[in-house]
Amino acid sequence: MRSTRIAISAAMLGALALPVLSATSASAATVPTAATAAPVVSCHNLPPLPYAVHAKAVTIRSKASSTSTALGVLYKSHKFTVSKKSGNWLYITDKTTGVKGWVSGTHVYRDVRMCLD
């Protein structure tokens, strides 16, 4: 009984491998050259995603502290850049108003992407 199972298994494996072994190789004409190949895109060479505000508004402060002087308000619709971090605080420049200061990282996030390479 066992030898029958082994013989059947070997026959099945042979049948599965046959199409792979008999497949023709690709010709050189179908391989793109360096001049026509698309640029290689990888998660490791993409620029970081921008930051965004997930509250309606965040107070921009003079120091990285919730008790420091308020300099302005960063609204959800505003564009801004982040130039440095200190703990959970981000030093930003509000591109809409020109105000520079610190915002709490609990209200600001960076979009994420999933990379499967």
Residue pairs with C-beta under 8 A, 6 or more apart in sequence:
32 38
42 115
42 117
43 113
43 115
43 117
46 113
48 110
49 110
49 111
49 112
49 113
50 110
50 111
51 80
51 81
51 82
51 90
51 92
51 108
51 109
51 110
52 76
52 108
52 109
52 110
52 111
53 74
53 75
53 76
53 78
53 107
53 108
54 76
54 107
54 108
54 109
55 76
55 107
56 75
56 76
57 73
57 74
57 75
57 76
58 73
58 74
58 103
58 104
58 107
58 108
59 70
59 72
59 73
59 74
59 103
60 70
60 71
60 72
60 73
60 74
60 92
60 94
60 99
60 100
60 101
60 102
60 103
61 68
61 69
61 70
61 71
61 101
61 102
61 103
62 68
62 69
62 70
62 71
62 101
62 102
63 69
63 102
64 86
64 87
64 89
64 91
64 102
65 89
65 102
66 104
68 102
71 99
71 100
71 101
72 94
72 97
72 99
72 101
74 80
74 92
74 94
74 99
74 103
74 108
75 96
77 96
78 94
78 95
78 96
78 97
79 94
79 95
79 96
80 92
80 93
80 94
80 95
80 96
81 92
81 93
81 95
82 90
82 91
82 92
82 108
83 91
83 92
83 93
84 90
84 91
85 91
85 105
86 102
87 105
88 104
88 105
88 106
89 102
89 103
89 104
89 105
90 102
90 103
90 104
90 105
90 108
91 100
91 101
91 102
92 100
92 101
92 102
92 103
92 108
93 99
93 100
94 100
